[in-house]
Amino acid sequence: TSQTWTHARAVAGKTKNGRKAYRTLHAQLLGGQQLVASGAAIITKLQSLRFEGERRGFPFDKYVALHVQGHVEHDDLQQYDVEPLTNALKILWFQNGIVDKSLDAVRASINTAPPIFTTFTAVQEAHVSFNLQQRQTDPPRGCQLSSVSSGGRYGGSRTGDRGRGRGG
């Protein structure tokens, strides 16, 4: 149902030429403007990622994994003559996305020793190891409840809210 398949189906249906259908799909998905748009979308995604602190469903590990995934996806476009991302850009976007103040100490240590942290991998490992140390020293978080209600024999808070079964 996609626009791309519409073009390939027209070729495949009339002449049953699989090679021509493949070339049509390749040109639609990896040709010209589509390739530029794919690279730009990856870069925009990398620039817009934000880590504002540990949240349910979005720990620091996931933030790091999304950056690495974006780098791999962009590196895959090099076979189509797309310029690779520099380590300086990778580091810049990674650190700009970290808004959590608890990681400012590692950022300061990276800024004081620039020759050591010239690759994205070195910066990433510094942040990850600091985050792991920080997690080990933080006290465990208690259970966070949104509300507590009590009611009758069945735990319901409304009259007639008895759940399953016969009730009594």
Beta strands, then each sheet from edge to edge (+ up, - down):
end
